[in-house]
Amino acid sequence: MATAAQAASPGRLLLVDLDPADATGAQTPGALADVLRDVLQGDEPRVAVRAGTALVPRAVAPTPAEPLGLPGGTVLLTTSGAAGDDLAAATARHLVAERAVRHLILAVGAGEGAADPLTGADLEADLEKRGARLERAIGDLADPGWLARLLAAAPADAPLAAVVDTTGDPAVVRHLDELTRETPPAAFLVGAPGPSAALEALIRARRASGAPGTVLTPAAWENAPGGRRPGVAHAALAAALDHADEPVLLAVPLDQATLRRRVEQGTLPAELRDLAPRRAAAVGPRRATAAGTALGGPDLPRRLAAVPVGERERFLADLVGAEAAAVLGHASAEEAPVDKAFKDLGFDSMMSVQLRNRLNEQTGLTLPATLVFTYPTPLALATHLLAELAPDDAGETDEGAGILAEIERLEAALTALGTDAGGDTHARVTQRLQSVLWRWSGAAPAAEGEGPADGVIDGDALASATDDEVFDLIDRELGAP
């Protein structure tokens, strides 16, 4: 339940699993407080405290190992039949071309489509060209006697070097395990069709007896249309052969470009951070709790100074929008438009405080908790931040920041009112706005040496105008009918 709540509110909840020993007083309250203080200052969503040390979950790539060679040996390759033909064929070619296998026994489970396995694949001819011999057998993979006869068929000069099972059937794997436990081959690899506690338990028991064994859980293809994707599955099986020291492997295709982008956006789950490209991890934001941004940080004033004066407000608006999206749990800053009111984006008082804290960290300023109520849109807030961060360059922004913020507030109120306003209300509001605009435009100074400001009617000129000139003026100002 706690994990579900955390997923629903990214960046707002921290789960801490305390050491059971703390309940018995094995650790002093002061030491525990120090650990928790460090945890709270970090950005990990889940932490376990054990013996005074904070531990975090991480998915890691297996340590690179020396390629497993199987020169001159025999490999038993099991497949369930037609559904596994492509995967079995690709695996067989890999074993011969990359592992120097010279004798392959292909055991195909009897059933529909099994009478002519690998039809059209030209597998046997292809392997013969590479100097390898392929023996095919069709039978009941659940029959331990039949499997025993296949294993006994390995010639003396090419003993059994590996067993590769692509069926993922616990019953079949159990028979293969029992038949090879006494004289284990160099590799015993099982490709599971999905997560299987039974297969994992079987492999761990096999390894406990001293025999090698690895089960590959293929997350890479378990959700693919039609089940397994042979190309991905084959690549995963081929790589797993080099990690025979691992009991359980998870096959996950990693898109490095996507990982890099998610790091820079701050949306990569903490558990996957160690899989991201090192450079991306180094330049990514210090916090990674949701959408995040790489725009801010301690050097924000320096980076802001490098932005052209006319683009600084937009730069800060993008920063505010990205942080707002992070607070809301969005994966992209585009989901928090800078001209949309915080209230309409879904902000509440708690989110307002969280945004304030994030902006304090990004800008180095001390901002009030009522920030989103004083400056109702990310753009209005960016105008305020610009005045605070670059007062010398703000120019007219300093003088007009308050007015512009009020206009933003008014615009947000009008947008919220929308079509709910009745005809009379809409007419009165429109008339009042036009009146304010006309008075403001009339007060705007004209450029030196020019006539009245554009859009301002000159009273003296109007008094002396002809009828045709008056009608032309009306057409220009109010639009021709």
N, C-alpha and C positions, 0 to 999 in steps of 0.2 A: 504494500500500500504506500509506503514511504517513497519507494522508487517511482511509482506511478505519479505521485504528487510532485516529485522533483522533475519528472519529464514534462509535466504540464506547466511548470513554472521554472523554466531554465534560469539559472543564476541566482535564484532566490532561496534555495534550500541547500543545506549542507548535511550530509549523512555521515556520522562518526560512529564507528563500531569500537567501543571501548574494550580494553583487555579485561577479561573476567577476573584476573588477579587483583584489579583495582578495587573490586567489591570486598575483598578480604583485607584491604589495607596494605597490600604488598608494595604499593607505590605511594609516596607521599603526595598529599594534595597539591603542594607547591610544584613538584615535578610534573604532575599531570597538567596543572594550569599552564606551565611553560610550553608543554607540547601543544595544548589546545590553542594557545595564543599564536603559535607558529602556523597551526592549521588554518586558523581564521584569517591570517594575513595572506594566505595563498589563494589559489583559484581552483583547487581540486574539488569536484562535487562529492566524491566519496573517499573516505579515509578510514583506515583501521589502525588503532593504536595498540601496539604490542610491546611489552617490556620497555616502555618509555620511548618507543620509536614509531613515527608515523609511516604507514605503508599505504601505497596507492596501487590500484589495479592497472595493469598495462598489457596490451597485446604486443608481442614482440616477434620479429622474424627469427626463425631458427638460426643458430650459429652456422655459418658456412662450413661445409665439411668436404673432405676429399671425395671426388666422384667414386662411386662404387663400381668396380669392374668385375665382370663375371666371365672372364675369358675361358673358353673351352668347356664351360659347364652346361648343364641342362636346366631349363626353366619350365615349370608347370604354370600355365596361364589358363585360368578358368573364366568362363563367360556363360551367361544365362541363355544365350542363343541370339536370335535375330536382333533383339533390342540392344545387345552389346557388341554387335559385329564391328562397327566403326571404331569403337574404343579398343576392342581387342586387337584389331588389325594395326591401329596406330601404335599401340603398346608393343606389339610383336616387332614391328619395324624398328622402334626405338631400341629395344633390347639387342637386336642384331647389329644395328648401325653404331650405337653409342656405347654398348656394354660388352661388345665382342662375344655375345652368346652364339654358339654354333649348333645348338640342338634345342628345339622348342616342342613342347607337348601342349597342344591346344585342346582343352577339355570343354566341350560344349554341352550344356544341359539339354536333355531330350525334351521335346515339346514342339508346339507349333512353330514352324519356321526353322527348325533345327536340322532337317534332313539334308540341307545343302548349305552349311554355314559359310558366311563370307563370300557368297556368290558374287562374281564379277569383280572381286577385289584384286584378283591376280596375286594374292598374297604369297602363295607357295612359290610361284615363279620368281617373284621379286626377291624373296629370301634366298632362293637358290643362287641367284646372281651374286649375292653377297657372301656366298660360301656357307650358308646355314641350311639346316634340314628341319622341316616342319612336319610333325605328326599330328593328325587330327583324330579326335575321338568324340563320339556322340553317345551319351548315356545319362544315367541318373546321378547327378552330382550329390544327391542325398544318400547314396549307397556307399558306405565306407569301403566295402569290398572292391567295388569298381575303381574307386580312387586309389586304393592300395596297389591294384594291378598297374595303374598308370604310373605311379611313382616307381614301382619296381622295374618299369621299362626303361629307366634311365641307364644308358650304357656305362660300363665300368670306367671307360676312358673319358666319360663326360658326366661325372656325378651331379646329383641335384644341387644347384647353386642358389636357387631362389624359387619361391612360390608367390605368384601374384594373382590375387583373387579380385575379380571385378563384379562378382555377383552381389557381394554385401549381405549374403544370406547367413545368419548366425549358425544354422545347422550345418551348412557346407563348411564354414570356417572352423567349426568345432571338430569336424572329422579331419580336416587338413592339419589342424593343430595336434590332435592325438597321434596322427600318423607320422608326424615329423618332429615330435617332442624329443625322442631319444637321440636322433641324429639330425639336428637342426641345420637347415641350409643357412647361407650367409644373410639372406634377406627373406622376410615373411611379411608381405605387404597386402593389406586389405583395403580396397576402395569401397567405402560405404555409400549407399545411395542417399544418406542423410544422417543426422545425429542418431547414434545407437548406443544406449547404455550397455546393452548386452555385449556388443562387439568390444567396447572399451574395456569392460570387465574381463572378457576372455583374453584380450591382448595383454592386459596388466598381469593376469595370472600366468600367462605364458612367459612373460619377461621375468616374473618372480622366480620361475624355475631355471632361469639362466639362458633360455632360448630367445633369439631376437624376434621382434614382432612390432609392427606399426599399423595403426588404423588411420586412414585418411578420411576425414569428414569433409565432403565436397560442398561447402557453402557456395562455391563458385557456380554450381549449376542446379542446386536443389530447387530454386524458384524459376528456372528457365522454362519457357514454353516447351512442352513435350518432354520435360525431364532433363536428362543429362545433355550437355553440349560436348560432343566428343573431343573437339579441339582443346577446350579448356580442361576437360577431365584428363586427357592424355598428358598435357603439360604438367598438371598437378601430380599425377602418378609418377611421371618421369623424375620430377624434382624430389618427390618423397623418397625415392630409392637412395638418395644421398643423405638421408637423415634417419637411418635405421636405429640410431640411438634414442629416438623420441618415440614414446608409446602412442601418443595421439597428436595428429597434425590437423589443422584446419586450413583448407584450401580457399583462399580469398583473393580474387583478382584485384590488384591495386592500381588505380588510375592516378599516377603521380601528379598530373596536372590538376586533377580534382582535389587531391590532398593538399597541394600547395595553395590552391585558391581557398579551401576551407580554413587553412591555418591563417591566412592573411585576413579572412573575414572574421576569424574567431569562432567559427561554427563547428570545428572538428571536435568530436567527443574526446574527453581527456584520455579515455582508454586507448585511443588510436594515435596519440601524439608521437609515440616512439616510432611509428611507421611512416611518419611524414618525412619528406626530404629535409636534410639537416639545414640547408640554407633557408628554406621557408620557415622552419621552426625558429631560426635565429632572428629573422626580420619580422616575424609575426608580432601581434600585440601582446602585451604582458598579461592581459586577461583574455580568457577564451571561454566565456560563459554563454554567449549567444552570437548575435550577428557581429558585435564588436567592430573595431576599426583600427587600421594601422596609421590613421592620420594624426592622432594625438600622441600624448606621452610627455615626458619631462622636457623634451626639446621642442615642444609646440611653438613657443615664441620664435625660436630660430627658424623653424620651418615656415611659420606664417610670414616672417620677414622676407623669405625668398619668393613668396607669391606676389604677383603684380597687385598693386593697390586696388584696382578695380575688380579683382577676382577674390579678394580676401573674405568678403562676406559670404560668397558662395562656398568657399573652402570650409568656413566654419559651419555653414548650414549643413553641408555634407557630413561634417563631424557630428553635429547634434543629431541629425537624422539617423546616422549609423548607431549612435549610442541609444537613441530612442527605440530603434528596431531591436537592439540587443535586450533592452529591458522588457520589451513585449514578447521576446522569444522568437522573433522572426529570423529566418535564415539570410535574408537580404535586406539591405538598407532601403531598397526600392519600395518595400512594403510600408515605409513610414515617410510619405511625401512631406517635403519641408514646408509646403504651404497649407498643410492640413492641421487643424487645431488638435492639440494634445488630447483634449476631451473626446474628439471624434476618433482619434487613434485608439482609444480604450484606456487611457491613463486614469489611475486612481491616486489617492494620496500616498499610498505606499510606493507606488511606481515613481511618483514625483520625487520622493526622497532618494530612491535608488538612482534615478537619473542625475539628481544633484550630486550624489556621491561620485558617480562615474565621471561627471564633468569636472568636479573638483580635482580628481586624480589626473584627468587628461590635461587640464588647463593650469593647474597650480593655484587657482583662485579659491576664495572662500565664498561660495554662492549660497543664497538662502534656500530653505526647503520649499518655499512657495514659488519657486522659479517658474513652473509651467502655468501657474495662475496669473503671474505678473506678465509673462511673455507667452501668449497663448499658442504660438506656432514655433516650430524649429527655426524658421527664417527670422521671426522677431527676436528669438533668443540669440541667434547668431549675430544680429545687429548689436545687441547688448554686449555680447562677448567681445566683439570687435572693438567697441568703445573701451572695454576694460583692458584688453590685451595690447591694443595699439592706439592709445589716445592721441599720439602725435600725428598719426596718419589718418585718423578717422575723419578729420576736417568737418564737413557739414554733418557727418553722421553723429558727432557729439551733440551738435545743436539740435538736430532733428530726431535723435533716437527715441525720445519720449513720445513725440508726435507720431512717428512711424509705428511705434509699438501700439499706440492707441488705435491707429488705423487698422493694424493687423487684428486687434481685438474686435473692432467694429465689423470688419469683414467676416471674421469667424462667427460673430453673432448673427449677421445677415444670412450667412450660409446655413447656419443651424435653423434659422427661421424658415428659409426656403419657401416652398409652396404652401406651407401651413398658414401663411399670412392671408387674411381676408382681403377682398378687393379694396375696401376703404383703408385698411392698415397699409397695404402695399402702396396705395396712391399717396397717403400722407407721408410715409417714409421716403418715397421717391422725391416728392416735392421738397421735403426738408433737405435731403442730400443735394439736390440740384441748387437749392438756395445757398447752402454752405459752399458748394463748389464755385458758384458764381461770385460770391463775396471774396473767396480766397483768390480766385483768378483775377479779380479786379484789383486786389491788393498786391499782386505779383508785379515787381518792377520791370519795366521794359528795358531792353538793352540801350546803352547810350547811343544817341543819334538816330534811334528808330521810333516808330510810332507806338501806339498801345500794344501791350503784350498780345500774342496770338490768341484769338478767341475772346478778347475783351472788347466790348462795344464802346466806341468813343462818343460820349454824349453830345459834344459840340458838333461833331461831324454828322451825327444823326439828325440834329435839329435843322441843318441846312441841306439835307439830302433831298433829292427829287423822289417822286413816287416810284419810278423804276429802280432807283438805287436802294430804296427801302425794301422793295420786293426781292431784289438780288441778295440783300443782306439777310433777309429772313430765310431764303433758300439755302444760303451758305451755312448759317448758324443752326437751323432747325431741320434742314433737309428738304429737298424739293418733294412735293406730293407725288 
